[in-house]
């Protein structure tokens, strides 16, 4: 489905329901330069268990717009989309990388119906190497090659890499550049203790872009949070080790009040 917010068309892909889905519903948010397809394995697994919505931020996938350079601005788009499209839903928001920062912003200022948050390969502070900005501004192909090397463990099958790379190449480099500027300016470290929602933190043990220490920091500073580290997985853990991530999601939701 599409919803129009402030003149911008936001695409929310909905997994078809069989009518027997349990609450809460899931709302997935992709990372920098990504789109909804990175959550295909989770959407497929949760079909028939929970309603699933995969939101594409402005400028990404099938959403219109030109992106944002602040995480808080993206979080406001998600809040507005929830208000318009999912006003009566009890939801768990799951975000990957930049999407995790968006989810953290939501956890700090929850929308009505937000029950819990899942942070996948993310952090409270997402500093970006200057070389990333240089590549996106002057040599996007170099950026794509770097991501292909850095985002996965070496054993990741070629077809999995191709799927993620196709997703990233769909996003205009200028939008991806804004995404990384937003990441670079994000810092929620001094507010983590304020979070009162249940939080699940998931990270691949070999993540080189948002290392395990980022997730451990979140776990140490968010009261009552749960941490799941997944072996033999990198930054794209939800596609590299989909089954392990799916199991973590299901266990977490089963334990919610």
Phi, psi and omega per residue, in radians:
X1 nan 2.813 3.063
X2 -2.163 2.462 2.998
X3 -2.180 2.533 3.135
X4 -1.819 2.149 -3.101
X5 -2.247 2.106 -3.135
X6 0.862 0.712 3.082
X7 1.405 0.031 3.139
X8 -1.891 2.328 -3.134
X9 -1.556 2.069 -3.130
X10 -1.833 2.185 3.132
X11 -1.606 2.221 3.056
X12 -2.171 1.921 3.136
X13 -1.423 2.207 -3.093
X14 -1.927 2.276 3.050
X15 -1.346 2.223 -3.069
X16 -1.031 2.306 -3.087
X17 -1.612 2.597 3.025
X18 -1.731 0.108 3.094
X19 1.561 -0.142 -3.102
X20 -1.912 0.290 -3.067
X21 -1.207 2.520 3.109
X22 -1.636 2.714 2.968
X23 -1.402 2.697 -0.034
X24 -1.459 2.973 3.002
X25 -1.527 2.806 3.091
X26 -1.879 2.398 2.976
X27 -2.129 2.000 -3.086
X28 -1.742 2.430 3.133
X29 -2.197 2.206 -3.089
X30 -1.338 3.062 3.132
X31 -1.687 -2.942 -3.088
X32 -1.041 2.260 3.116
X33 1.205 0.200 -3.061
X34 -1.752 -2.987 3.042
X35 -2.684 -3.045 -3.011
X36 -1.135 -0.387 -3.017
X37 -1.128 -0.356 -3.129
X38 -1.169 -0.270 -3.127
X39 -1.774 0.233 -3.078
X40 -0.990 -0.732 -3.105
X41 -1.145 -0.657 3.128
X42 -1.259 -0.710 3.119
X43 -1.076 -0.718 3.133
X44 -1.144 -0.766 -3.126
X45 -1.121 -0.712 -3.052
X46 -1.420 -0.216 3.142
X47 -1.002 2.251 -3.113
X48 1.543 -0.217 3.082
X49 -1.806 -0.857 -3.118
X50 -2.473 2.665 2.979
X51 -1.212 2.484 -3.061
X52 -2.247 2.297 3.079
X53 -2.232 2.297 3.108
X54 -2.063 1.910 -3.047
X55 -1.585 2.403 3.033
X56 -1.854 2.100 -3.086
X57 -1.153 2.787 -3.137
X58 -0.915 2.321 3.138
X59 1.509 -0.024 -3.101
X60 -2.058 2.536 3.068
X61 0.988 -2.229 -3.124
X62 -1.706 0.224 3.040
X63 -1.538 2.545 3.067
X64 -1.472 -3.069 -3.141
X65 1.776 -3.125 -3.021
X66 -2.215 0.323 3.110
X67 1.383 3.060 3.139
X68 -2.355 2.735 3.099
X69 -1.976 0.331 3.040
X70 -2.364 2.359 3.106
X71 -1.087 -0.681 -3.127
X72 -1.082 -0.572 3.108
X73 -1.181 -0.739 3.074
X74 -1.105 -0.694 3.119
X75 -1.075 -0.642 3.104
X76 -1.138 -0.643 3.061
X77 -1.089 -0.728 3.140
X78 -1.146 -0.763 3.102
X79 -1.011 -0.782 -3.129
X80 -1.127 -0.717 3.132
X81 -1.109 -0.711 3.096
X82 -1.109 -0.766 3.133
X83 -1.058 -0.667 -3.079
X84 -1.436 -0.810 -2.969
X85 -1.707 -0.462 -3.027
X86 -2.298 0.823 -2.998
X87 -1.142 -0.436 -3.073
X88 -1.875 0.125 -3.081
X89 -1.476 2.465 2.837
X90 -1.581 2.111 -2.955
X91 -2.234 2.655 2.899
X92 -1.932 2.159 3.093
X93 -1.673 2.198 3.096
X94 -2.055 2.217 -3.118
X95 -2.246 2.491 3.118
X96 -1.858 2.254 3.028
X97 0.976 -1.977 3.056
X98 -1.000 -0.670 3.087
X99 -1.081 -0.517 3.035
X100 -1.173 -0.655 3.055
X101 -1.102 -0.710 3.072
X102 -1.060 -0.762 3.136
X103 -1.124 -0.644 3.073
X104 -1.089 -0.718 3.089
X105 -1.052 -0.723 3.102
X106 -1.144 -0.663 3.132
X107 -1.124 -0.566 3.139
X108 -1.327 -0.504 3.090
X109 -2.360 1.346 -2.972
X110 -1.149 2.525 2.961
X111 -1.417 2.831 3.049
X112 -1.062 2.351 3.103
X113 1.608 -0.185 3.138
X114 -1.270 2.081 -3.060
X115 -1.753 -0.551 -3.059
X116 -2.918 2.938 -3.101
X117 -2.378 2.472 3.077
X118 -2.072 2.229 -3.131
X119 -1.973 2.038 -3.067
X120 -2.004 2.081 3.117
X121 0.924 0.908 -3.039
X122 -2.321 -2.886 -3.118
X123 -2.964 2.924 3.091
X124 -1.405 -0.345 3.081
X125 -2.406 2.230 -3.031
X126 -2.144 1.150 3.103
X127 -1.114 2.491 -3.069
X128 -2.051 2.354 3.113
X129 -1.124 2.411 3.119
X130 -0.951 -0.527 -3.119
X131 -1.081 -0.527 3.108
X132 -1.101 -0.804 3.113
X133 -1.099 -0.731 3.139
X134 -1.049 -0.786 -3.124
X135 -1.165 -0.775 -3.108
X136 -1.141 -0.564 -3.135
X137 -1.378 -0.581 -2.977
X138 -2.128 -0.368 -3.073
X139 -2.689 1.281 -3.106
X140 -0.963 -0.575 3.129
X141 -1.065 -0.658 3.087
X142 -1.108 -0.668 3.083
X143 -1.083 -0.814 -3.120
X144 -1.079 -0.695 3.115
X145 -1.136 -0.698 3.136
X146 -1.111 -0.773 3.130
X147 -1.101 -0.695 -3.138
X148 -1.067 -0.578 3.126
X149 -1.427 -0.765 -2.946
X150 -1.471 -0.429 -2.973
X151 -1.492 -0.213 -3.030
X152 -2.216 2.757 2.896
X153 -1.357 2.770 -3.019
X154 -1.100 -0.432 -3.093
X155 -1.483 -0.003 -3.125
X156 -1.109 2.228 -3.109
X157 -1.050 2.629 -3.100
X158 -1.041 -0.654 -3.103
X159 -1.163 -0.552 3.084
X160 -1.213 -0.763 3.087
X161 -1.035 -0.771 -3.106
X162 -1.078 -0.698 -3.126
X163 -1.082 -0.814 -3.133
X164 -1.179 -0.757 -3.139
X165 -1.089 -0.654 3.078
X166 -1.075 -0.752 3.108
X167 -1.038 -0.827 -3.089
X168 -1.167 -0.653 -3.141
X169 -1.227 -0.368 3.093
X170 -1.173 -0.473 -3.055
X171 -1.462 2.255 3.103
X172 -0.989 2.373 -3.125
X173 -0.939 -0.591 3.130
X174 -1.140 -0.592 3.093
X175 -1.257 -0.760 3.103
X176 -1.059 -0.677 3.088
X177 -1.043 -0.781 3.089
X178 -1.063 -0.715 3.128
X179 -0.974 -0.838 -3.096
X180 -1.219 -0.536 3.020
X181 -1.111 -0.707 3.084
X182 -1.094 -0.756 3.096
X183 -1.053 -0.782 -3.072
X184 -1.114 -0.516 -3.126
X185 -1.590 -0.004 -3.066
X186 -1.529 2.344 3.077
X187 -2.750 1.851 -3.131
X188 -1.934 0.258 -3.013
X189 -1.029 -0.643 -3.057
X190 -1.448 0.037 -3.115
X191 -2.078 -0.004 -3.035
X192 -1.037 -0.604 -3.113
X193 -1.167 -0.256 3.129
X194 -1.356 -0.297 -3.014
X195 -1.241 2.199 -3.105
X196 -1.928 -0.142 -3.121
X197 -1.417 2.721 2.976
X198 -1.104 2.373 -3.078
X199 -2.265 2.251 2.978
X200 -1.892 2.293 3.138
X201 -2.043 2.179 -3.099
X202 -2.177 2.362 3.129
X203 -2.616 2.449 2.982
X204 -1.267 2.393 -3.074
X205 -1.124 -0.347 -3.129
X206 -1.949 0.438 3.115
X207 -1.162 2.093 3.135
X208 -1.703 -0.282 -3.106
X209 -1.584 -0.704 2.997
X210 -2.237 1.451 -2.981
X211 -1.012 2.841 -3.117
X212 -0.903 -0.616 -3.114
X213 -1.044 -0.489 3.077
X214 -1.132 -0.787 -3.133
X215 -1.216 -0.649 3.101
X216 -1.112 -0.665 3.093
X217 -1.091 -0.796 3.091
X218 -0.991 -0.822 -3.092
X219 -1.084 -0.699 -3.118
X220 -1.198 -0.480 -2.999
X221 -1.918 -0.138 3.072
X222 -1.794 1.992 -3.069
X223 -1.006 2.287 3.044
X224 1.265 0.183 -3.100
X225 -1.272 2.795 3.114
X226 -2.014 2.366 -3.127
X227 -2.060 2.250 3.070
X228 -2.184 2.053 3.076
X229 -1.800 2.299 -3.019
X230 -1.971 2.086 -3.100
X231 -1.165 2.724 3.021
X232 0.996 0.680 3.127
X233 -2.480 2.611 3.121
X234 -1.901 -2.504 -3.056
X235 -1.199 -0.524 -3.131
X236 -1.665 0.842 -3.025
X237 -0.992 -0.572 -3.063
X238 -1.246 -0.320 3.020
X239 -1.831 -0.497 3.129
X240 -1.258 -0.737 -3.138
X241 -2.291 1.093 -3.031
X242 -1.038 -0.735 -3.078
X243 -1.086 -0.739 3.136
X244 -1.151 -0.708 3.097
X245 -1.136 -0.747 3.141
X246 -1.065 -0.745 3.124
X247 -1.105 -0.693 3.112
X248 -1.108 -0.725 3.093
X249 -1.061 -0.815 -3.077
X250 -1.157 -0.721 3.106
X251 -1.104 -0.725 -3.111
X252 -1.112 -0.830 -3.105
X253 -1.161 -0.639 3.124
X254 -1.082 -0.450 -3.123
X255 -1.625 0.021 -3.139
X256 -1.262 2.601 3.088
X257 -1.015 nan nan
